[in-house]
Amino acid sequence: MAFLVFDFETTGLQPGHHEPIQVAALLLDGDMDEVGVFESLIRPLRPEAASPEALAVNGRSLSDLAGEPHPVEVLGKFVDFACAAGEPVVMVGHNVGFDLEFLRREEATYGLALPRHDGAIDTCSLARVHLEALGAIANSRLATVAAHYGIGFQAHDALGDVRATARILEKFKGEAPVLVNRAIDGTLLSGLLADAEAAQPGSPFVASVSGQYSQKGWLSPKQISALVRITAEEAAGDRRDAVAMRS
């Protein structure tokens, strides 16, 4: 299994209207060893659509980017880089849905093909379930999760973001491999709901949250925290019962 950790910096938050101005990616093998790195700035073709706030966050100006390569050149090389793994990759990012949506829009615009991939991992969602829900961190922003693990990085630089994300994923693989596997399979939240239903059969709260998830496909951070606590309390009770039986 290979992992492609990637990140776009963009001229704004609306795929199709705003454009990527930087892309970076790390190709990792199944042991999380780095086997390749890709990074490039990208020339925006619709500079008039750029958000000044987004450019300021990224520390870029339109004049800085005017001489950079055309998007189709950069994104074509990005796809080739991803395919160098020789197998479908697991796409990884912090808020990976945002980056995948930009990639899909650019694919449609320029006739590119998405890298062959076998699932996706959103380290932000993993952090919300694994850390934030139990109060280990105040929020699941990349900088907050990185600080929790003592990972220093340059924020809002695509290469800095992917290196931090890769190290966070390595931590998660060691601490919560079941959650990582569920993320790859797309069952992170449905699995959490199943755990909560098993811990509290017939719970009106769990049933209500499950119904919302079935209809809307998302859960709020507060709902996730409540579900994680339900399963954690059940697991703690099982451990107490096991200790009592041994005694």
C-alpha positions in Angstrom: 0.0 0.0 0.0 1.3 3.4 -1.0 0.2 6.8 0.4 0.1 10.1 -1.5 0.0 13.0 1.0 -0.8 16.1 -0.9 -1.9 19.7 -0.5 -3.0 22.7 -2.6 -2.6 26.3 -1.7 -5.2 28.3 -3.6 -6.5 31.7 -4.6 -9.6 31.2 -2.5 -12.0 28.6 -1.1 -14.3 28.0 -4.1 -13.2 25.2 -6.5 -14.1 26.1 -10.1 -13.9 29.8 -9.3 -10.6 30.0 -7.5 -7.4 28.2 -8.6 -4.5 26.3 -7.1 -1.2 28.3 -6.9 1.0 25.7 -5.3 0.9 21.9 -5.0 3.1 19.6 -3.0 3.0 15.9 -2.5 4.9 13.1 -0.7 4.8 9.5 -1.9 5.2 7.1 1.0 5.4 3.3 1.1 3.5 1.1 3.4 6.1 1.6 6.2 5.6 5.4 5.9 9.1 5.8 4.4 9.4 8.7 1.9 10.0 7.5 -1.6 9.4 10.7 -3.6 8.6 14.4 -3.2 6.9 16.8 -5.6 6.4 20.5 -5.3 5.6 23.4 -7.7 4.1 26.8 -7.8 1.4 27.3 -10.4 0.5 30.4 -12.5 -3.1 31.4 -12.0 -5.0 32.0 -15.2 -7.8 34.1 -13.7 -5.9 36.5 -11.4 -8.9 38.7 -11.2 -10.7 36.0 -9.2 -8.0 35.7 -6.6 -9.0 36.6 -3.0 -6.5 39.1 -1.5 -7.1 37.4 1.9 -6.1 34.0 0.5 -3.0 35.4 -1.2 -2.0 37.1 2.1 -2.4 33.9 4.1 -0.2 32.1 1.5 2.3 34.9 1.5 2.1 35.2 -2.3 1.4 38.0 -4.7 0.0 37.8 -8.3 3.3 39.2 -9.6 5.2 36.5 -7.8 3.2 33.9 -9.7 3.0 35.4 -13.1 6.1 33.6 -14.4 5.3 30.2 -12.9 4.3 27.1 -15.0 0.8 26.7 -16.6 -1.6 24.6 -14.5 -1.8 21.8 -17.1 1.9 21.4 -17.0 2.2 21.2 -13.2 -0.9 19.0 -12.7 0.2 16.7 -15.5 3.5 16.2 -13.7 1.7 15.7 -10.4 -0.4 12.9 -11.9 2.7 11.3 -13.3 4.4 11.6 -9.9 1.4 9.9 -8.2 1.4 7.1 -10.8 5.1 6.4 -10.2 4.0 4.3 -7.2 3.0 1.6 -9.7 -0.1 0.9 -7.7 -3.2 2.8 -6.7 -2.4 5.2 -3.8 -4.3 6.1 -0.7 -4.9 9.9 -1.0 -4.1 11.7 2.2 -4.6 15.3 3.3 -5.7 17.5 6.2 -9.3 18.4 5.0 -8.6 16.1 2.0 -12.0 16.7 0.6 -11.1 20.3 -0.1 -8.0 19.3 -2.0 -9.7 16.5 -3.9 -12.5 18.8 -5.0 -9.9 21.3 -6.4 -8.1 18.4 -8.2 -11.4 17.1 -9.7 -12.2 20.6 -11.0 -8.8 21.0 -12.6 -9.2 17.5 -14.0 -12.4 18.5 -15.7 -10.9 21.8 -16.9 -7.8 20.4 -18.5 -8.8 16.8 -19.3 -6.4 15.3 -16.8 -6.9 12.0 -15.0 -7.0 11.8 -11.3 -4.2 9.6 -9.8 -5.3 6.0 -9.5 -6.3 5.8 -5.8 -7.7 3.3 -3.4 -9.5 5.3 -0.7 -8.6 8.5 1.1 -7.6 9.6 4.6 -8.6 12.9 6.1 -6.3 13.5 9.0 -8.5 16.3 10.2 -11.4 13.9 10.7 -9.1 11.4 12.3 -7.9 14.0 14.7 -11.5 14.9 15.5 -12.3 11.3 16.5 -8.9 10.3 17.9 -7.9 13.4 19.8 -10.4 16.3 19.9 -13.4 14.2 21.0 -11.6 13.2 24.2 -10.3 16.7 24.9 -6.7 16.0 24.0 -6.7 19.0 21.7 -8.9 22.1 21.5 -9.6 21.8 17.7 -8.4 19.7 14.8 -6.6 22.4 12.8 -3.3 21.2 11.3 -1.3 23.5 13.5 -3.0 22.3 16.6 -2.5 18.7 15.8 1.1 19.2 14.8 1.8 21.1 18.1 0.2 18.2 20.1 2.8 15.9 18.6 5.7 18.4 18.8 5.9 18.7 15.0 7.2 22.0 13.7 6.3 23.2 10.2 5.8 26.2 8.0 2.0 26.7 7.8 0.3 27.6 4.5 3.2 26.3 2.5 2.1 23.2 0.6 5.3 21.3 1.2 5.4 22.2 4.9 1.8 21.2 5.2 2.3 17.8 3.6 5.4 16.9 5.6 3.5 17.7 8.8 0.4 15.8 7.6 2.6 12.7 6.8 4.1 12.8 10.3 0.7 13.1 11.9 -0.6 10.1 9.9 2.4 8.1 11.1 1.4 8.9 14.7 -2.2 7.9 14.0 -1.1 4.6 12.4 0.8 3.8 15.6 -1.9 4.9 18.0 -5.1 4.2 16.3 -4.7 1.7 13.4 -8.3 0.7 13.4 -9.4 4.3 12.8 -6.9 4.7 10.0 -8.2 1.6 8.3 -11.8 2.8 8.7 -10.7 6.1 7.2 -9.3 4.3 4.1 -12.5 2.3 3.8 -14.7 5.4 4.2 -16.3 4.0 7.4 -14.7 6.3 10.0 -18.1 7.8 11.1 -20.3 4.8 10.3 -17.9 2.6 12.3 -18.1 5.0 15.2 -21.9 4.9 15.1 -21.8 1.1 15.1 -19.5 1.1 18.1 -21.9 3.5 20.0 -25.0 1.4 19.0 -23.2 -1.7 20.4 -22.3 0.1 23.6 -25.8 1.5 24.2 -28.4 -0.6 22.3 -31.6 1.2 21.9 -30.2 4.6 22.8 -32.5 7.4 21.5 -29.5 9.7 21.1 -27.5 7.3 19.1 -30.5 6.5 16.9 -31.2 10.2 16.3 -27.5 10.8 15.4 -27.5 7.7 13.1 -30.6 9.0 11.3 -29.0 12.3 10.7 -25.9 10.7 9.4 -27.9 8.5 7.0 -29.7 11.6 5.7 -26.9 14.2 5.6 -23.7 12.3 5.7 -22.0 14.3 8.4 -21.8 14.6 12.2 -20.9 17.7 14.2 -17.8 17.8 16.5 -20.1 17.7 19.5 -21.9 14.6 18.2 -18.6 12.9 17.5 -17.4 13.7 21.0 -20.5 12.2 22.5 -20.3 9.1 20.5 -16.6 8.6 21.3 -17.3 9.1 25.0 -20.1 6.4 24.8 -17.7 3.9 23.3 -14.8 4.9 25.6 -17.0 4.5 28.7 -18.2 1.0 27.5 -14.6 0.0 26.9 -13.6 1.2 30.4 -16.4 -0.7 31.9 -15.3 -3.9 30.1 -11.8 -3.4 31.4 -13.1 -2.9 35.0 -15.2 -6.1 34.7 -12.2 -8.1 33.4 -10.0 -6.9 36.3 -12.8 -7.8 38.8 -13.1 -11.3 37.3 -9.3 -11.8 37.6 -9.4 -10.6 41.2 
